[in-house]
Amino acid sequence: MSEMKSLCYINGKIQSTDDGAIGINDLALQRAYGVFDFGRTYNGKLFHFERNLKRFRNSASEILLEVPDSDEKIREVSDELIEGSDLKTPSIRLLLTGGYSEDLSEPNFIIIAEELPIYSEKIFEGGIAVVTAEYQRELPEIKSINYLNAIRTERLRREKEVFDTLYHSKVGITECPRNNFFAFLGDTLVTPKDHVLHGVTRGVVLELAGDHFSIEERAVGIDEIGSFDEAFTTSTSKRVLPITKIEDSNIGSGAIGERTRKLMNLFDEYTQAY
């Protein structure tokens, strides 16, 4: 087991990811019917994995699927996969598909040990630019496997030569395809509350920020962009990532603000001690 590069667990069986497979009639392939979650490690320990598990179960419940294993079993298997895989920065992907039956009675449950994507430190030192796109995810509070629009808007992102896309809809600014969005208006930290997926990193950042800034979880209008003093995104793999430009407009001075830097430092200190 230890000589395998990466391991997975499919319906009760641990095996090499090279050998792992499900049938082509699965509803995930036929109808994009499934949910997933993604957790990472810090210092070899899964980071607030209980929050991933809670969200995963909620996602499954919302599309009428039942997670077959207990949280205790999932954590035990995840630890075993990490220990048996040869990964520098291990992460865990949980995946529950619709299976082969229209009555959803036999979903396929998969856990995969993966290498965490690592991004250049340059983006954390200089910030990123984003382009806006009008889009509202269906069932935004769940982590669906349907990333059709995220992939479709990749062309726009490349054409604009920016790092990411910021969604907005009639409810205001929502999120990026894989990240939550935050902005500072003076010393007040604002972030969309509804119509978004609540990320694990988002939750931790809000907890850390509460001792230092006023916080407003609310609708954030796209017409407020010109008033932002600072902005950033949060995600599992990108931690706290500063935004210095939205479309053609600099955020604040166009450099990373001191409030964002404070939260970056607070989060990094928190994870180093985790």
Buried (B, 14 or more C-beta within 10 A) or exposed (E): EEEBEBBBBBEEEBBBBEEBEBEEEBBBBEEBBBBBBBBBBBEEEBBBBEBBBBBBBBBBEBBEBEBBBEBEEBBEBBBBBBEBBEBEBBBBBBBBBBBBEEEBEEBBBBBBBBBBEEBEEEBBEEBBBBBBBEBBBEEBBBBBBBEEBBEEBEEEBEEBEBBBBBBBBEBBBBBBBBBBBBBBBEEEBBBBEEBBBBBBBBBBBBEBBEEEBEBBBEBBEBEBBEEBBBBBBBBBBBBBBBBBBBEEEEBBEEBBBEBBBBBBEBBBEBBEEE
